[in-house]
Amino acid sequence: MPQNTQQLAATAANTNQLLQQYRQYQDQALNLDMTRGKPCSEQLDLANPMLNILDSTDYMDASGIDCRNYGGLSGISEAKTLFSAYMEVTEQELFIGANTSLGLMHDIIARSMSHGCTDSAKPWNQLEKISFLCPAPGYDRHFSICEHFNIKMIPIDLLKNGDPDLDEIERLVSADSSIKGMWFVPKYGNPSGLSVSDAAVDRLAAMECAAPDFKIIWDNAYNVHHLTAQHSEIKNLLRSCEAAGNANRVFMIGSTSKISFAGAGIAVIGSSCQNIQWLESHTAVQTIGSDKINQLRHVRFFKDLSGIHAHMEKHAAILVPKFAAVQNVLSTNLAGLGIAQWSTPTGGYFVSLNVMDNCAAKIIAMAKDAGVILTEAGATFPYKNDPRDRNIRIAPTLPNLMQINLAMEVLCICIQLVTIEAQSTDK
Ligand SMILES: Cc1ncc(COP(=O)(O)O)c(C=O)c1O
């Protein structure tokens, strides 16, 4: 099982030393949480001026709508201008929702189940079986939505270049009309940190689907969350779908949760005009309108797309040292041992770490015993089942630098100890 036996043997000779270090950390009663991709308070502070940016006379939108009152289901006019630029769609192709993109994604599925979506012959819940393609490792909350609605999840390999396995996807969707859709985080993915290629975007847009109402939930949560000057740019899937004659195939999702305030931002959808009309007709039953005052705050604060980009540079200045610390501790302790590979993301919120097969759950449990909490083993796979038990998601945004360094040191010790043990039982 080890790829570099000599190096690992050298590590094995140090087992006692590693165990001693591990026990020392255990004695410190650490309590370090590396689980969820939450912004830290310094990041949130950046948007604090938004909290009192409106005074008691500033509540009319540009078209004269009183933002304190009901109405304006599709959003205020200046928010439409800002977010259509953000999503690279026209204002007619934009839907401005409430504070959470997860909620929007949940509602797309819920409404498709209860009523069917555009191009559906029947509501999905009247069909014998519904399946969704789930490129993995992926975002655990997407998978929870499928489980909640009893939608069968079909894992799809995420390739090393950031594309989902398109050969497999094309093969499956062309033959099986029960496959109604697919999740994907196309840019700086959760947890891979990888971005999709233009060629993959075009193939997803044009592929033959047995289900006429096949939908791609294109969760572009990390659209402007760059960590280097080399920004990753991805092709606009809506435009590719249109060009291929499949305009209704995609819902492109975005939110300011990790730009302004997590849980108090603005969530948006870019999609075909027909899909937007479908969304609005259902939303009109659910709500009289979203929080227009929050929309006004966001527009007053960011002003335009370049304002969002400038703001995200301040986020990057806070996050870059944290991601560098993760890379540094991993390289110092594990480089060349052949027992782990990890991503070096240029954006997003996560580092994806692959350890030796059948070791991730044990490593995560061992780190927990030393007070370092990592995302549950398997969480990045449908049904929490990582078939190789090897993926660990590291979320370095919330803890401070000292905590990250400590947590990563503990994790590296656990990786070595568990791998050495697995190697010895393999012999
Ligand atoms: C890929 C992805 N989508 C959506 C979300 C949640 O976004 P929101 O706060 O807008 O619901 C997250 C949060 O971690 C995420 O990683």
The ligand as an SDF file (V2000), in Angstrom:
LIG
                    3D

 16 16  0  0  0  0  0  0  0  0999 V2000
  -20.5780   25.1350   -2.8120 C   0  0  0  0  0  0  0  0  0  0  0  0
  -21.4160   25.8720   -1.8230 C   0  0  0  0  0  0  0  0  0  0  0  0
  -22.6520   26.2600   -2.1600 N   0  0  0  0  0  0  0  0  0  0  0  0
  -23.4560   26.9180   -1.3020 C   0  0  0  0  0  0  0  0  0  0  0  0
  -23.0270   27.2130   -0.0210 C   0  0  0  0  0  0  0  0  0  0  0  0
  -23.9710   27.9130    0.9050 C   0  0  0  0  0  0  0  0  0  0  0  0
  -24.2380   29.1550    0.3990 O   0  0  0  0  0  0  0  0  0  0  0  0
  -25.3810   30.0870    1.0250 P   0  0  0  0  0  0  0  0  0  0  0  0
  -24.8750   30.6250    2.2940 O   0  0  0  0  0  0  0  0  0  0  0  0
  -25.5890   31.1290   -0.0200 O   0  0  0  0  0  0  0  0  0  0  0  0
  -26.6040   29.2450    1.2130 O   0  0  0  0  0  0  0  0  0  0  0  0
  -21.7380   26.8350    0.3760 C   0  0  0  0  0  0  0  0  0  0  0  0
  -21.2760   27.1060    1.7440 C   0  0  0  0  0  0  0  0  0  0  0  0
  -20.2990   26.5870    2.2120 O   0  0  0  0  0  0  0  0  0  0  0  0
  -20.9220   26.1420   -0.5480 C   0  0  0  0  0  0  0  0  0  0  0  0
  -19.6860   25.7450   -0.2290 O   0  0  0  0  0  0  0  0  0  0  0  0
  1  2  1  0
  2  3  1  0
  2 15  2  0
  3  4  2  0
  4  5  1  0
  5  6  1  0
  5 12  2  0
  6  7  1  0
  7  8  1  0
  8  9  2  0
  8 10  1  0
  8 11  1  0
 12 13  1  0
 12 15  1  0
 13 14  2  0
 15 16  1  0
M  END
$$$$
